[in-house]
Amino acid sequence: MDNQQQSHEKGRPMSFIALVIWTGMFGGIFWSLIGYIGYVFHFTEIRPNILLEPWAIGSWKYGWLGTVISIVFIGFFSTGAAFAYYLMLRKFKTVYIGIGYGIALFICVFVILNPIFPSMAPFLELKRDTIIFSACLYALYGVFVGYTISYEESEIQLKEWKEKKPSTNLTGNEGQ
């Protein structure tokens, strides 16, 4: 009995909300790591540690510990962004919505939230490499989150449609 219960629990699919949480967390951590690699290779002048500057005191925030904590915080914030996509855009089945969502997040962070980050130059004073790299990174993040959530939504809709679809009797005796 115990083995049956364990095998039943293993085959149980993840809930949609849990998928949104994990997608947001993984997307935030993965794409901020890519952003940090871009910083190391001088594709951008903005590092993940910029997130800690307004709130943390001390020079530790510029070291490896600050980088790790910043990347984890970005993962948590990304979970909120994934929920926003889930609430507003999950029904759309095109990759362009994800790209647009990523670009909208880019504009929100780099234009609207720019004043709270002291070491980030105003948007129009950023280097072209930084703007292009960051916009592409946010667009890829939007595609990742958007496509994952929209795909799962369409799979759920397809499953519900198949369950509602009346079964047909193909014996040939339908009219008799």
Secondary structure, DSSP 8 states (H G I E B T S, - for coil): -HHHHHHHHHTS---HHHHHHHHHHHHHHHHHHHHHHHHHTTS-S--GGGGTTTT--SGGGGSHHHHHHHHHHHHHHHHHHHHHHHHHHTT---HHHHHHHHHHHHHIIIIISGGG-TTS--GGGS-HHHHHHHHHHHHHHHHHHHHHHHHHHHHHHHHHHHHHS-----SS-TT-
